[in-house]
Amino acid sequence: MTLIGVRRSLVPVALATLACSDPNGPGSSTITELPRQLTGAEQKLISGSNTFAFDLLRQINASQRDSNVFVSPLSASMALGMTANGAAGTTYDAMHGALRLGDATRDEVNEGYKSLIALLRGLDKSTDFRIANSIWYEKTFPFNASFLTESKTFFDAEVAGLDFRSPSALATINSWVNTSTNTKIPKILDAIADEEVMFLINAIYFKGIWQKQFEKSKTVSEPFHAYDGTSTDVPLMRQSATLRIARGADYIAADLLYGNSAFAMTVVLPNQGVDVNAVAVSLTQANWNTLEQSFTEQKTDLYLPRFKLTWERLLNDDLTSLGMGIAFEGDHANFTRMSPMGEHLYITKVKQKTFVDVNEEGTEAAAATSVGIGLTSVPQTVIIRVDRPFIFVIRERFSGTILFMGKIVRLP
């Protein structure tokens, strides 16, 4: 499953017919297909997840047209998928729709995540790929055991109750993120707000070695022409090899394989004079399928920047625009599958942080997505037992005219 974000600073690629260089990447134990067929649930989940990926990229890119973007739609969809398991009614429908899960049932989504996580984890032994999920909750708050059990069963989530008022809670959660991303994302939370009672977190870590690595001796400093018209010298890696190439009306694409070929980086370079944002807008699941099916092997001279990037974004507005705004509304959200007090719970924030390092050897990338759950101010039930002497007044309410007054000290 390839989930791609196109960035304006990603790639200057020159393609020409040259002699092929021998790969100096890891081993020749390549694969040409999955070890098993995808289940129907997995197919629905992947289709929905990829549609969500392109829609999310398009939404983020609308407000970051002249900025780098590096988002993990898979991390976001997993964290939100766990959260949606606690939603009911129109809140669940909105989250299900925003995640583009179509006609997949709740059971299909859960089973799809469970088996897909296992499949992706073990697909390439030469690539370090990790998926981790966790749920951290205020230990005094009543969460449904069934919801927590589902998270363990289907998302392999670590679940723990903490004292959210203790400084150690923040340190514990951030330490888990730091470990799960191999120290690339040291923390996801800056603080725990008074109203927050749960965090659902996904972490993804990837380290892949190019099948055909770039020779460091061929890396040179060359100008990179930025979106704003300025130019900056950057380290430009080069390799001459037979690569998988595809062409569209507005772009050329190169597919760079890692390890045993299970994972790849697809680089999409707009043609000269074509706005990278226009290409980003044009990417849909259907267009992406066409691109994937059109790759052919060609002798190629590839120039690719060596770069390192960190990125973070609060996704509330983006997800609201994709249709799940009700989940952020304290007066309307319904998380009754999560807690008996679920009518008073809502999503406070969805935050993602990412990291990527592309170099001659390969690529290291990480993402963490946190979904915060908050408690609205719950109206306190006032109990009045009129079982002792009292005063009473009969009045006309709008004029303020008192018609009768009384005092009761005993009853027959």
N, C-alpha and C positions, 0 to 999 in steps of 0.2 A: 504494500500500500504506500503510494507516494503522495505526500502532502507537501506542496511547494508554496513558498511565498516569494514573489518576485520583487527585488529591490533595485532601485535606480543605481546603486553603487556596486551591483553584484559583479558584472562581467564585461570586459571588452574581449570578444572572441574573434580571432581571425581564422578563417577556414580556407585551406588550399590543399591541393593534391601534392603530398610529399611522401617520401619513403617512410615506411612504418618502423617504429622503434620497438624493440623487444620489451615486454612488460617487466618491470622489476618489482612488481607488487607481490602480494602474498599468495604463493602457491597456485596450483592449477586445478584445485578441487572445486570447479564451478558447478552450479546447478542451473537447470533450464526450466524448472517448474517447482511448485510447492510439493512438499512431501505427501500431501493429501489434498483431496478436493475441499473447497470451502463449503461449509454448511449453508443452508438457506438463511439462517439467522446471521451468519457472518457476512454473507453477500449483501443483505439489507443494511447491516450496520456500516460496512465499508462504503457502500453507495451513499448512504446518508452522511457519513462522516466526511467524505470527500466533497459532497455538495456544500456542506457546512463550511468546509475549509475555504473554498473559493468565495463563498458569500461573505465569510468573515474577513478575508483578505480585502475584498472589494470595499467593505464597510470601513475597515481601518484605514485603507489607503485614501479614502475620500478626504480624511482630515490630516493625512500625512503625505501629501503629494510630493513635497520636496524634502522628505526625511526618509531615513532608512527604516525598514520594517523587518522584523524577524519573529514571526509568531509560530507557535505550535498549536495548530487546530486540534491535533489528537490529544494533547494534554488538556486543552480546554474542554473538549467533548467528554473526556473521561471524568474530569472533576464535576462537570455539570451532569453527566450521566448518573454518577453516584447521588448527586443532590436531587435529581428528578425522581429517584426511587422513593424519596420522602414526600413528594408532592402528590396532590390529589385534585380532582375536579378541573376547573379551567386553568389552574396553575400548571398542572401536569400537561394538559393539552398544549399550552403555550410553550413550555420548555421542550416538549416532544417536537413541536413544529419548528421551533427555532433551531434545534439540532438536526433538522431535516431528516427525521427518521421515518417519514411516510407512514405506511401501513404496518410497520413492525410493532408487534405487541410488546407490552412491558416484559413478558417472559422471554420473547425473542431477543430483545435488546440486552437483557441480563445474560442470557446464555451466549449471545454473540460476543459480548465483552469478555466473558470468562474464557472461552475457547480461543479467541483472537489474541488475548494477552499471552496465553501459553504458547501459541504458534509463533508469534513474533519474537518472544524471548529466546527460543531455541533454534531459530532459523539459520543462523550463521555463527559457527563457533569461533571464527576469526574476527568477528565484529563484536565489540562490547556494547550490547544494547540492553538497557534496563528500563523497566516500567515499575513504578511503585505508587501505591495509593495509601492514604491514611485518613482517619477521622479522629479529630481531637475535640472533646466536648467538656463543658463545665459539669463537673461530677455531681453537683447538687441538682442539676436540671433533669426533669423526667423525659428521657428519650425512649422510644419504643425499642425493646430488645429485638423485635423482628426486623426492624430497619437496620440496626447495627449488624445483625447476623447476615442479612442479604449483602451488605457491603463487604463483609469478610468472605462470603461464599463466592460471589460473582466478580468482585473486583480485587480479591486477595488483599483487602485493605487491613492495615494495622489500625486497631481501634483502641483508644485509651481515654479515660476520664482524668481531667486535671483540675486543679484549683486555679481558675482563670484570674483570680485576684492576686495570686502569687507571681512574683517576677520570674520564677522558675518555669512557668507555663510557656511564656514567650520563648525562653531559651530552649526549652525542650522541642517545641515545634520547629524552630529555625534550625536546630541541630539535626533534626530528621531530614529537612530539606537539603542542608549542606551535605550530609552523608549520601543521600539518595541521588544527588547530582554530581557526586564525586568532587565536591568542594567548588564546583563552578558557579553555583548560586548559593552564597553563604546564608542568605536569609530571604524569606518571602514576606514576613510581617514586620512592621515597624512598631506596632503596639496592638493591644487588645482593647477595644472600646468597651465601655461599661455595658452596652446592650448586647454585645456579642457572646453567644453561648456555644458556638460550634464552628469548626473550620474543616472543610473537606478539601484535601489536597492531592493533586497528582504531580508526580515528578518523572521526568524522562531523561535518560542519559544515553548518548550515542558516541562511540568512537570507532570509526571505520578507516581502514587503510585502503588507499586506492589500489585497484588491480594493476593499473599502469601509473606508476608514480612519476612525479616531476623531478628531474635532476636539479639539485640545488645550484649547480654550477651554471645552469641556463637561466636562472632567475636574474632579471635585470631591473633597474629602476627606469620606469617609463611613465609618461603623463597619463593620468586618468581624467577624462572630461566629464565633469559633474553635471547634474541636472540644471544647476543655476548658471551654467556657462563658464565656470571657472575650471582651471586645470591644476592638478596636484600630482607630483611624482609619487608613484607607488611601486612596491615590488611586484613585478609581473612574471609569473611562472610560465614556463613553456614546455610543451611536449609535442613530439611528432609521433602519431600513432594511428592505428585504425580504430576509430570511435563510432559509436552509434549517433547518427545525425538525423534530424528531422527539420523540415521547412514548412512554415505556414505563410500566409499572405503577407504578414507583417513582421515575421521573426525567423530566426534560425535557432535551433536547439541542439545541444550536445548532452549526451547521457554518459555520465562518468560512474563506472561501477566500483563498488567496494567488495572486498573479501571474496566470497563465493558467488557473487552476482545477485544475491538476494536484495541487497540495498544499493541505491544509486542516488547521485545528485544530478538532477536535470537542470541545466543552465539554459535559460531562455533569453536570447539577445534580440531586442527589437531591431529592425532594419534601420539603416541611416535615415534620419528625418522622422521616424515614428516615435511618438511619445510613449515612454515606458508605462505611464499611467493608463494609456489607452489599451495597451496589451494586458495590463493587470485587470482592467474592467472586462475585457473580452474573455478572460479565462472562466470557463464554466466546466462542469463535469463532462458534458458532451464534447466540448472542444478539446478538453484534456484527453479524453478517450481517443479522439482522432489523432492527436499528437503522439500518444503512446504507441498507437498501431502503425505509425508511419516511419518509425526509426529504421534506417538502413546503415550498414557498416560502410564507412568511407575513410580513405586515408586523409588525415586531418592534421593541421598545424594549429594547436590550441594555445592561446594566451589567456591566462586566468590570474586575477589579482590574488595575492596572498593577503588575507585580512583577518582581523579579529573584531568581534562586535558583541556588545551587550545591549539589551533592549528591555523595556518594561512598559506596561500600559494597564490602566484600569479599564476593564472591558464593559462596564455597566451600560454606557450609552450605546456601544456597538451591539450588544446583545438585546437591548431594548429595541433598537431599530430592526433587529432580525425577528422580533415578535414575542420576546419573553418578558416584556416590561412588567407584567403583573407580578412576577416573582420578586420584584424589588419593592413592591408597594406594601407597606406594613398593614394597611387597612383592608387589603384584598387578597394577599397571598395565602395559599392554603397548603401547609406542610403537615397535615394531620397524619400522614403515614409515617412521619418522622417522630412525632411526639403527640401526646394527648393535648398539649397546648399549642398544636400546630397552627391553629387559626391566628395565633399571635406571633408567628415566626415569619421572617422574610429574609431575602438575600441582601446583606449589607453591601458587599462588594465582591467582584470577581477580578482578581489581579493576576497578571502573568508576568514572569521574568524569564528571559532567555539569554543564552550565550552560544556563540559559534566561533570556531577557530578553523579556518581553511588554510592549509599549508601544503608543502611539497609531498609530505607523507600521506596525508589524508584529511579527515575532518573530525573535530570533536565538537559536540553540541549538547546542550542541556536546556531543559525547560521546567518550570514549576508554575502550577496554576492553583490558586487558593480561592475557595468559595466560602465567604463568611456568612454565618447565619445569625441574625439578630432577633431580639425579643422586643416587641412593641410594649409600650406602657400598658400593662394589663389593668383594666378597671377593677378596683377592689370591691367586693361584695359587702355592702353595708347591712348589717343585721340590727334591726330595731325590735325589741320586745317590749311592748307597752304593757308591762305587768306591775306598774307602780304608779303612784299619783302623777297626773299630767294635766296640762292646759290644752284647751282647744279653742280655735277661733273659726267662725264661719264668716266669710268675707266675699265681697265682690272684687274680683281680682284686678280688673283694669282700672277702676276708679280708686281702688284702695279702701273702699268703704267697708268698715267692719259691721257686720250685721249681728253677730252673736259672739260672745266669749264665754268660756266656761272653764272650770277646774274640776277635775275628778280626783277624789282622794280615796274613794271606796266604790265598789260595785255590789249590787245586790247578790 
